[in-house]
Amino acid sequence: MHASPACGITSNVSFRTDRGAAMTDPTDPYLIISAACHAGLPTERYRPYLEAGHHRAFDDFLGRRDARRAEAARYGARHHTSALKWYEDNEEGLRGGWDAGRRVKELDGDGVAAEVVFPDAGTADGGTAPPFGAGLDPAAGADPETAVAGARAYNRWLAEFCATDPERHCGVALLPAGAETDAVVAEVHRARESGLGALLIPAGWDDAAPYHDRRYDPVWAAAAETAMPVLTCAGAGPRPEHGGHLGIQLSEAAWWPARPLWFLLWSGVFERHPGLRFGVVGAGCWWLPDLLWHMDRLYLGHGGRTGSPYAALKRSPHEYLDRQVFVCATAPSRHELARRYEIGVDNILWGSGFPHPEGTWPHTREWLRRAFHDIPVGETRRMLGESAAEAFGFDKRKLTRVACRIGPTPDDLGQPRNQAPVEASWRRARETGRHWLTGFDFPFVGMGE
Amino acid sequence: MHASPACGITSNVSFRTDRGAAMTDPTDPYLIISAACHAGLPTERYRPYLEAGHHRAFDDFLGRRDARRAEAARYGARHHTSALKWYEDNEEGLRGGWDAGRRVKELDGDGVAAEVVFPDAGTADGGTAPPFGAGLDPAAGADPETAVAGARAYNRWLAEFCATDPERHCGVALLPAGAETDAVVAEVHRARESGLGALLIPAGWDDAAPYHDRRYDPVWAAAAETAMPVLTCAGAGPRPEHGGHLGIQLSEAAWWPARPLWFLLWSGVFERHPGLRFGVVGAGCWWLPDLLWHMDRLYLGHGGRTGSPYAALKRSPHEYLDRQVFVCATAPSRHELARRYEIGVDNILWGSGFPHPEGTWPHTREWLRRAFHDIPVGETRRMLGESAAEAFGFDKRKLTRVACRIGPTPDDLGQPRNQAPVEASWRRARETGRHWLTGFDFPFVGMGE
């Protein structure tokens, strides 16, 4: 089923400069990087990673866990019958949430050469939250200083965890961005020096300043300087407002982590920090095409006119998006993949979501076949790994050895050896692309016949 | 240019029961209802409509207006050079914001037979806000009792205003829904008895309970009983968070008024109150197709299974949408009109936005021609008036006389006399429709040549 170790994937390293020539050899395995995986210790085991001065607060935090778990259970997401069965059936592999040895076996089984590691191993009982919510969960109620201490503890453990196989794990440091700026900037550099590769900020700023505020400029500058993408992740949101209605929570689950995108964009953060990269994680990408259309329309409607209210930007929103923004989409739907020419093929980074139940594990190979069988191989390579390698700085040359051992091939994904009809089937969609820029004011679908 | 008074439009009254037979006689004028217009007195003139006990508070409110105007000016929306020129050029017609005689002339000029009237006449200086923000503008800082008093004052004036030509004006009462329930329910009935036809609730609940709360059930019941649609409107949003960045405000301007939709839906309000109708106003409808897809997917993913977390619903989200929800779209874009088969043709109610600068006035006839020339006549009739007549209870028989006098015809809109090619051009889009329900997992655009 897998290609030989002498597989031709190494020629793929220069793909970026050779975009036109899609790698379509059906025996070249995919170099797959999951841009959205999760890991975390059972909460109580963070104690040794926490500075001693915070141990008493940590004991209090553990004591309040039961109430939070009961609250989480009201939502039912992890507790209806079929979900519980999933956890039982996969108990062994779920230990890969914090056991590095087990984890690599699961990645191999999925054909995933490397991964970006976010917090919350997602156990059925919600028992792997970082200390004090680590600034991501306002409901945890920690003061800023305590939140930073909790983040440091998680980050220390994560650096150890990723160091077991640094080529395959890119750890995402928790960064309570709303805390005191100097401490936040220091944690960016400390995290980078410890081997971590990206930064997760809270999607909401709670009582801190919104992300358009200039007080964050040193944080964005440090992120750009260290080449650590800044990320927001689905999952928080104002739960008390949702009244226990899972449908309400999930209807707006993508919106809260997406919101910082337009706060950064319109306040000129991407203009002032061209080296900053920003990603939205675990929220799919279905909300992005129309948002991008809407924002471009606002900007272009004032293009070049004096007195534009968008003077902080020198480019259209889509230009900043293509230069600096991406989505890490866990198990993206076929509908979302079909809209990749609007979103930007290079802006979609696939994720398995391991070990979360909403992800593709432990059936990733079958999932990939179902999702990608009729998508061009060259685009599949971008979304499954190439773009993530660039965004997070993976060493593709080293990973190629892993990919040659475990990576599924286009054949394995059911992609036809003759790609010409596949390419042709997407011609209209590709030509339409971002319809507001290509002259297709009405989508192509309404134009022909 | 216009059809004779003996025009055939009356046969259109039974359109609802005769959906298949589109009225395509090119000399039948359109019965156009703008589902989103605005009116309001210059603020200081509400004093006589306000109960005496609130006069002192009103004087304080007026005193604080300058600060609010300065804040509004920071956003630039109404104050950049081209906008100011627009206000100057249209000064005469803008008096139609509160002068009923002038208003009817402007409606006639636009070919609009009837209208749904929302607050805020939208003058350049923002000087037509209802007293105390009337519960719609949390920044106005009124306590709930004062907010209700302000709403009553506006509603009294509006009832007088609409009574000048009740067939053509459907007034939307302000309803600070978060105030004491008995007072809110009383205001629903008082508003209905005074001749008003719909209810505008704040898009955000501020310190009150979110709209999933059972405390609102008597309000929804009263709205259903009086056949007054409940509406939310773009415009509020948490401005202090936006830091004066217009792009941030407008990027999420549709989201805040849309948010109550999923709070009502998932908490079972539409299930418990099948007679309730809910509309989102002035926020376009570009955000709706993917939201609907997302919500249907959540629900259908648990369809019929035991332990579904969506047990409050007996139907799919799209079924509630088609039964009870609509959008009043001011000057919808061509892109939004092209997605009408996903949204539901019958769920889109066109609005001119008169007298707001983002609307189509005073060039509505030209605007309609540009927007609708290649859309089928039958669907155009639904979106331009039929659906609004049903949602708001307009008397189509009486309005037909007005429409025969002023309404543009399909010829005027540049719609071909032979509609067959127009219908054919939309066949693929119509067949794809809600792609998640029609089996087009990938949009049609990617499937064929």
HADDOCK unambig.tbl for C-alpha pairs under 7 A between the chains (distance, minus, plus):
assign (segid A and resid 76 and name CA) (segid B and resid 309 and name CA) 6.03 0.50 0.50
assign (segid A and resid 80 and name CA) (segid B and resid 307 and name CA) 5.51 0.50 0.50
assign (segid A and resid 81 and name CA) (segid B and resid 307 and name CA) 6.49 0.50 0.50
assign (segid A and resid 210 and name CA) (segid B and resid 241 and name CA) 6.27 0.50 0.50
assign (segid A and resid 241 and name CA) (segid B and resid 210 and name CA) 6.28 0.50 0.50
assign (segid A and resid 245 and name CA) (segid B and resid 266 and name CA) 6.72 0.50 0.50
assign (segid A and resid 245 and name CA) (segid B and resid 267 and name CA) 6.55 0.50 0.50
assign (segid A and resid 246 and name CA) (segid B and resid 309 and name CA) 6.56 0.50 0.50
assign (segid A and resid 247 and name CA) (segid B and resid 266 and name CA) 5.49 0.50 0.50
assign (segid A and resid 247 and name CA) (segid B and resid 310 and name CA) 6.80 0.50 0.50
assign (segid A and resid 248 and name CA) (segid B and resid 262 and name CA) 5.87 0.50 0.50
assign (segid A and resid 248 and name CA) (segid B and resid 263 and name CA) 5.80 0.50 0.50
assign (segid A and resid 248 and name CA) (segid B and resid 266 and name CA) 6.02 0.50 0.50
assign (segid A and resid 251 and name CA) (segid B and resid 262 and name CA) 6.93 0.50 0.50
assign (segid A and resid 251 and name CA) (segid B and resid 295 and name CA) 6.40 0.50 0.50
assign (segid A and resid 262 and name CA) (segid B and resid 248 and name CA) 5.88 0.50 0.50
assign (segid A and resid 262 and name CA) (segid B and resid 251 and name CA) 6.93 0.50 0.50
assign (segid A and resid 263 and name CA) (segid B and resid 248 and name CA) 5.80 0.50 0.50
assign (segid A and resid 266 and name CA) (segid B and resid 245 and name CA) 6.73 0.50 0.50
assign (segid A and resid 266 and name CA) (segid B and resid 247 and name CA) 5.50 0.50 0.50
assign (segid A and resid 266 and name CA) (segid B and resid 248 and name CA) 6.02 0.50 0.50
assign (segid A and resid 267 and name CA) (segid B and resid 245 and name CA) 6.56 0.50 0.50
assign (segid A and resid 286 and name CA) (segid B and resid 290 and name CA) 6.72 0.50 0.50
assign (segid A and resid 287 and name CA) (segid B and resid 290 and name CA) 6.98 0.50 0.50
assign (segid A and resid 290 and name CA) (segid B and resid 286 and name CA) 6.72 0.50 0.50
assign (segid A and resid 290 and name CA) (segid B and resid 287 and name CA) 6.97 0.50 0.50
assign (segid A and resid 295 and name CA) (segid B and resid 251 and name CA) 6.39 0.50 0.50
assign (segid A and resid 307 and name CA) (segid B and resid 80 and name CA) 5.52 0.50 0.50
assign (segid A and resid 307 and name CA) (segid B and resid 81 and name CA) 6.57 0.50 0.50
assign (segid A and resid 309 and name CA) (segid B and resid 76 and name CA) 6.04 0.50 0.50
assign (segid A and resid 309 and name CA) (segid B and resid 246 and name CA) 6.55 0.50 0.50
assign (segid A and resid 310 and name CA) (segid B and resid 247 and name CA) 6.80 0.50 0.50
assign (segid A and resid 334 and name CA) (segid B and resid 441 and name CA) 6.60 0.50 0.50
assign (segid A and resid 334 and name CA) (segid B and resid 442 and name CA) 6.14 0.50 0.50
assign (segid A and resid 335 and name CA) (segid B and resid 441 and name CA) 6.26 0.50 0.50
assign (segid A and resid 335 and name CA) (segid B and resid 442 and name CA) 5.37 0.50 0.50
assign (segid A and resid 335 and name CA) (segid B and resid 443 and name CA) 6.97 0.50 0.50
assign (segid A and resid 338 and name CA) (segid B and resid 442 and name CA) 5.93 0.50 0.50
assign (segid A and resid 338 and name CA) (segid B and resid 443 and name CA) 6.89 0.50 0.50
assign (segid A and resid 338 and name CA) (segid B and resid 446 and name CA) 6.96 0.50 0.50
assign (segid A and resid 425 and name CA) (segid B and resid 446 and name CA) 6.02 0.50 0.50
assign (segid A and resid 425 and name CA) (segid B and resid 447 and name CA) 5.76 0.50 0.50
assign (segid A and resid 425 and name CA) (segid B and resid 448 and name CA) 5.55 0.50 0.50
assign (segid A and resid 425 and name CA) (segid B and resid 449 and name CA) 5.81 0.50 0.50
assign (segid A and resid 426 and name CA) (segid B and resid 446 and name CA) 4.91 0.50 0.50
assign (segid A and resid 426 and name CA) (segid B and resid 447 and name CA) 6.99 0.50 0.50
assign (segid A and resid 428 and name CA) (segid B and resid 445 and name CA) 6.50 0.50 0.50
assign (segid A and resid 428 and name CA) (segid B and resid 446 and name CA) 6.81 0.50 0.50
assign (segid A and resid 428 and name CA) (segid B and resid 449 and name CA) 6.95 0.50 0.50
assign (segid A and resid 429 and name CA) (segid B and resid 445 and name CA) 5.71 0.50 0.50
assign (segid A and resid 429 and name CA) (segid B and resid 446 and name CA) 5.57 0.50 0.50
assign (segid A and resid 441 and name CA) (segid B and resid 334 and name CA) 6.63 0.50 0.50
assign (segid A and resid 441 and name CA) (segid B and resid 335 and name CA) 6.29 0.50 0.50
assign (segid A and resid 442 and name CA) (segid B and resid 334 and name CA) 6.15 0.50 0.50
assign (segid A and resid 442 and name CA) (segid B and resid 335 and name CA) 5.37 0.50 0.50
assign (segid A and resid 442 and name CA) (segid B and resid 338 and name CA) 5.97 0.50 0.50
assign (segid A and resid 443 and name CA) (segid B and resid 335 and name CA) 6.98 0.50 0.50
assign (segid A and resid 443 and name CA) (segid B and resid 338 and name CA) 6.95 0.50 0.50
assign (segid A and resid 445 and name CA) (segid B and resid 428 and name CA) 6.56 0.50 0.50
assign (segid A and resid 445 and name CA) (segid B and resid 429 and name CA) 5.75 0.50 0.50
assign (segid A and resid 445 and name CA) (segid B and resid 445 and name CA) 5.65 0.50 0.50
assign (segid A and resid 446 and name CA) (segid B and resid 338 and name CA) 6.94 0.50 0.50
assign (segid A and resid 446 and name CA) (segid B and resid 425 and name CA) 6.07 0.50 0.50
assign (segid A and resid 446 and name CA) (segid B and resid 426 and name CA) 5.02 0.50 0.50
assign (segid A and resid 446 and name CA) (segid B and resid 428 and name CA) 6.96 0.50 0.50
assign (segid A and resid 446 and name CA) (segid B and resid 429 and name CA) 5.71 0.50 0.50
assign (segid A and resid 447 and name CA) (segid B and resid 425 and name CA) 5.97 0.50 0.50
assign (segid A and resid 448 and name CA) (segid B and resid 425 and name CA) 5.85 0.50 0.50
assign (segid A and resid 449 and name CA) (segid B and resid 424 and name CA) 6.97 0.50 0.50
assign (segid A and resid 449 and name CA) (segid B and resid 425 and name CA) 5.65 0.50 0.50
